[in-house]
Amino acid sequence: MVSAADRVKNPVRTSVWLNTRPPARSRRADQPAGLDRDRITAASVRLLDAEGLAKFSMRRLAAELNVTAMSLYWYVDTKDDLLELALDAVYAEIGPPAGDAPWPDRLRALAGAYRGLLVRHPWVSPLAGRFLNLGPHSLLVTHAIQDVIRATGLPAEGRSGALSAVFQFVYGFGTVEGQFAQRSAEAGLTQDQYFRQAMSEVRDQPHLDEFVEESREVMDARADATIQEMRDRDFTFALDLLIAGIEAMRARGDAASAQ
């Protein structure tokens, strides 16, 4: 196992993907039959989806697998190792876009897939910024994103900014969307019921009248759309704005080069 002292000396090596040791220890006769990293990882994902990050523990996972907690340490050193494995496993849900499609279409496909991932698995958001994301599925997604950004025609010095603009927007949008869906479910309400109840309570607060009035025009423009319809509309429009910005910046660079 990796000791706390080792992690302090070299905190970067807290990543399971930088551990040069074999992925599993030597089998013993008293180890549970059929237990391996893939099965443990799949169970971790199911448990995180069902109960959330705060309740996830080695003991709870062991109970899910009907093994002892110590059995899990034959395959991973820490709970963080399991979380990294689970995180990379769900990145497999983001398939590569069609390589021959125009870059805006490929970018929309990747952005939409990442948004869906964050909504389906709300626990991904805090973990994505916590770990190095060096797993095989994560690296394939990174490669696909970088390939699309290169295809925009932006100069090299502008590509990281474009990547950040698009995918940090998606990260924030998907995180808020996923958390709202989870909060609604925990309250035993649909998202539309939760939203209507919240807005009704806001309107009952006199000190919030100015906020309600300032928001009225925006809310009226959304007419009778559901929360999902509103989110889809906003996401599509915002992404179109970002793509238009990338195209404008590329055109500006082309014009400057031509002078």
C-alpha positions in Angstrom: 0.0 0.0 0.0 1.1 3.6 -0.5 1.8 5.2 2.8 0.8 8.7 3.8 4.4 9.6 4.1 5.1 8.6 0.5 2.2 10.7 -0.7 3.6 13.8 1.1 7.0 13.2 -0.4 5.7 12.9 -3.9 2.0 14.0 -4.1 1.9 13.8 -7.9 2.2 10.0 -7.6 -1.2 9.8 -5.9 -2.5 9.0 -9.3 -3.3 5.3 -9.8 -2.1 5.7 -13.4 1.4 6.7 -12.3 1.8 3.7 -10.1 4.4 1.4 -11.7 3.4 -1.6 -9.6 1.3 -4.3 -11.2 -2.4 -3.5 -11.0 -3.2 -6.4 -8.7 -1.3 -8.2 -6.0 -0.5 -11.9 -6.2 -3.7 -14.0 -5.8 -4.2 -15.9 -2.6 -6.3 -19.0 -2.1 -8.6 -17.2 0.3 -9.4 -14.3 -2.0 -13.0 -14.1 -3.3 -13.4 -15.9 -6.7 -14.2 -13.6 -9.6 -13.1 -10.4 -7.9 -10.9 -8.2 -10.1 -10.3 -4.5 -10.9 -12.9 -4.3 -13.6 -15.6 -5.8 -11.4 -14.6 -3.5 -8.5 -14.6 -0.4 -10.8 -18.0 -1.2 -12.2 -19.5 -1.6 -8.7 -17.9 1.7 -7.7 -19.6 3.5 -10.6 -23.0 1.9 -9.7 -22.6 2.9 -6.1 -21.5 6.4 -6.9 -24.5 6.9 -9.2 -26.9 5.5 -6.6 -25.6 7.1 -3.4 -23.3 9.9 -4.4 -19.7 10.7 -3.6 -20.2 11.7 0.1 -21.4 8.2 1.0 -18.8 6.3 -1.0 -16.5 4.2 1.2 -14.4 1.0 0.9 -16.6 -0.6 3.5 -19.8 0.3 1.6 -18.3 -1.0 -1.6 -17.2 -4.2 0.0 -20.7 -4.8 1.2 -22.0 -4.2 -2.3 -19.6 -6.9 -3.6 -20.2 -9.2 -0.7 -16.5 -9.3 0.3 -14.5 -7.9 3.1 -13.1 -4.4 2.9 -9.6 -5.8 3.2 -10.1 -7.8 0.1 -10.3 -4.6 -2.0 -6.8 -3.7 -0.9 -5.4 -6.6 -2.9 -6.4 -4.6 -6.0 -6.0 -0.9 -5.1 -4.0 1.0 -2.5 -6.6 3.6 -1.5 -10.1 4.8 -2.0 -8.8 7.5 -4.3 -7.4 4.8 -6.6 -11.0 3.5 -6.9 -12.4 6.9 -7.6 -9.8 7.5 -10.3 -10.7 4.1 -11.9 -14.4 4.9 -11.7 -13.8 8.4 -13.2 -11.9 7.0 -16.2 -14.4 4.2 -16.7 -17.3 6.7 -17.3 -15.2 8.7 -19.8 -15.7 5.7 -22.1 -19.2 7.0 -22.6 -17.9 9.9 -24.6 -17.4 8.3 -28.0 -15.2 10.0 -30.6 -17.1 12.2 -33.1 -17.1 11.4 -36.8 -13.6 12.3 -38.0 -14.8 13.6 -41.4 -17.5 15.9 -40.1 -16.9 19.7 -40.1 -15.1 20.9 -36.9 -18.2 22.8 -35.5 -20.3 19.6 -35.7 -17.5 17.6 -34.1 -17.2 20.2 -31.4 -20.9 20.2 -30.7 -20.9 16.4 -30.5 -18.1 16.3 -27.9 -19.6 19.2 -25.9 -23.0 17.5 -25.8 -21.5 14.1 -24.8 -19.5 15.8 -22.0 -22.6 17.6 -20.8 -24.5 14.4 -20.7 -21.8 12.6 -18.8 -21.8 15.3 -16.1 -25.6 15.2 -15.8 -25.8 11.4 -15.6 -22.9 11.2 -13.0 -23.0 14.3 -10.8 -20.0 12.9 -8.8 -17.8 13.3 -11.9 -17.6 17.1 -11.5 -15.7 17.3 -8.2 -13.4 14.4 -9.2 -12.5 15.8 -12.7 -10.6 18.7 -11.0 -9.2 16.6 -8.3 -7.3 14.0 -10.3 -4.8 14.1 -13.2 -7.2 12.3 -15.6 -4.5 10.2 -17.1 -6.5 7.0 -17.6 -6.9 5.5 -21.1 -10.5 6.7 -21.7 -9.7 10.2 -20.4 -6.7 10.5 -22.7 -8.8 9.4 -25.7 -11.3 12.1 -25.0 -8.5 14.7 -24.5 -7.0 13.6 -27.9 -10.4 14.0 -29.6 -10.9 17.5 -28.1 -7.4 18.6 -29.1 -7.9 17.3 -32.6 -11.1 19.3 -33.0 -9.5 22.5 -31.6 -6.6 22.1 -34.1 -9.1 21.8 -36.9 -10.6 25.2 -36.1 -7.6 26.8 -37.8 -6.7 28.9 -34.8 -3.0 29.6 -34.3 -1.3 27.4 -31.7 -1.2 30.2 -29.1 -5.0 30.6 -29.2 -6.0 26.9 -29.0 -5.8 26.4 -25.3 -8.0 29.5 -24.8 -10.6 28.2 -27.2 -10.5 24.8 -25.5 -11.0 26.4 -22.1 -13.8 28.6 -23.3 -15.8 25.7 -24.6 -15.1 22.9 -22.2 -15.0 25.0 -19.0 -18.4 26.4 -20.1 -19.7 22.8 -20.6 -18.2 21.7 -17.3 -20.0 24.5 -15.4 -23.3 24.1 -17.3 -23.3 20.3 -16.9 -22.4 20.5 -13.2 -25.2 22.9 -12.4 -27.7 20.9 -14.5 -26.7 17.6 -12.8 -26.8 19.1 -9.3 -30.3 20.6 -9.9 -31.5 17.2 -11.2 -30.1 15.5 -8.2 -31.6 18.1 -5.8 -35.0 17.7 -7.4 -34.9 13.9 -7.1 -33.9 14.1 -3.5 -36.9 16.3 -2.8 -39.2 13.8 -4.5 -40.1 16.2 -7.2 -39.6 16.5 -11.0 -37.3 19.3 -12.0 -40.3 21.4 -13.3 -42.2 20.9 -10.0 -39.1 21.9 -8.0 -38.6 25.0 -10.2 -42.2 26.1 -9.9 -42.2 25.6 -6.2 -38.9 27.6 -5.8 -40.1 30.5 -8.0 -43.4 30.6 -6.1 -41.5 31.0 -2.8 -39.3 33.7 -4.3 -42.3 35.7 -5.5 -43.7 35.6 -1.9 -40.6 37.4 -0.6 -41.2 41.2 -0.9 -37.4 42.0 -0.7 -36.9 40.0 -3.9 -39.5 41.9 -6.0 -36.8 43.8 -7.9 -35.1 40.5 -8.8 -38.4 39.0 -10.0 -39.2 42.1 -12.1 -35.8 42.1 -13.7 -36.1 38.4 -14.6 -39.7 38.7 -15.9 -38.8 39.5 -19.5 -36.4 36.5 -19.7 -38.9 34.2 -18.1 -41.7 35.3 -20.4 -39.5 34.6 -23.4 -39.3 31.0 -22.3 -43.1 30.7 -22.4 -44.2 27.3 -21.3 -41.0 25.4 -22.0 -40.0 22.7 -19.6 -36.8 22.9 -17.6 -35.2 20.4 -20.0 -36.3 22.4 -23.0 -35.0 25.6 -21.5 -31.6 24.0 -20.7 -31.3 22.5 -24.2 -32.1 25.8 -25.8 -29.7 27.7 -23.6 -26.9 25.2 -24.1 -27.3 25.2 -27.9 -27.4 29.0 -28.1 -24.3 29.4 -25.8 -22.4 26.8 -27.7 -23.3 28.6 -31.0 -21.9 31.8 -29.5 -18.7 30.2 -28.6 -18.3 28.6 -32.1 -19.1 32.0 -33.7 -16.4 33.5 -31.5 -13.8 31.0 -32.6 -14.7 31.6 -36.2 -14.4 35.3 -35.7 -11.0 35.0 -34.0 -9.7 32.8 -36.8 -10.9 35.3 -39.4 -9.2 38.1 -37.5 -6.0 36.1 -37.5 -6.3 35.3 -41.3 -6.9 39.0 -42.0 -3.8 40.0 -40.0 -1.6 37.4 -41.7 -2.8 38.7 -45.1 -1.7 42.3 -44.4 
